[in-house]
């Protein structure tokens, strides 16, 4: 990155703020965009959310199936009552 050790140390300890051109250099070093570099989302946290959403989606699909079965039973009961 063409940066001196004292300059790097100042950035690391928070004495000096990183400017946009330095962020751009760092992002290129790690093959990331500046947005990805500054992103606070954790991939593990994202995976947890995805897993939770998937689990809830499966539960919802099961409940939808139960609701359909109950609707069929209600229709059958209604038809039996009106046959009398």
N, C-alpha and C positions, 0 to 999 in steps of 0.2 A: 504494500500500500504506500510505500515511500513515505513512512512516518518515523520520526525519531522515537527512541525509547522514552525520553522524558515527556514528549508530547503524548505518546500513547498512555503513559502513566497518569498524566493529568486528565485524560478522557476517562480512563478506568476508575479513577478516584472521584470523579465528578467535579473536579476543579474547572475543567474546560468542557463546554457543551460541544456536541458533534454538529457540524454544519451539514447542509444538504449535499454538498459535493462529497464530503467524507461518507455520508450515509450511502450515497450512490456507489462509491468505491467498495464499501463493505458489502453491499448487496450483490455487486458483481463478483466479489471474492467468493461468496457463498452460493452463487448462481440463484439468487432470489430477486424479486422485485423489491423496491423500497417499501411498498405497502406490506408485502409479506414479512419483511424484516421488522417492521414496526407493529405488526399484528400482535395482539395480546392473547388471542385464542390459543389454547393448548390443544394439540392434536389428540391427546388422551382424553381431554375433556370433551372434545367433539365426538370422539368414538363413544363415550358414555352416553351423550345425548342421542346419538344415532341408535345405539342399542336400546335405550329407553323408549324412543319413538317406535322402533320396530316391535318391541314387546307390547306396547300399548296398542299398536295397530293389530297385532294378532289377537289380543283380548277383545278388541272392538269387533273384529271379524267373527269371533266365536259368539259374542253377544248378538250380532246381527243374525247369525244362524239360529240362535235360540228364539229371537223375536219372530223370525219367519215361521218357525215350528209352532210357536204359540198362536200366531195369527191363523195358521191352518187349523189348529184345534178349535179356535173360536168360530171359524167359518163352518167347520163340521158340526159343532154344537148348535149353531144358529140354524143350519139346514135341518138337523134332526128335530129341533123344536117346531119348525114350520111344516114338517111333514105330518105332524099329528093333527 
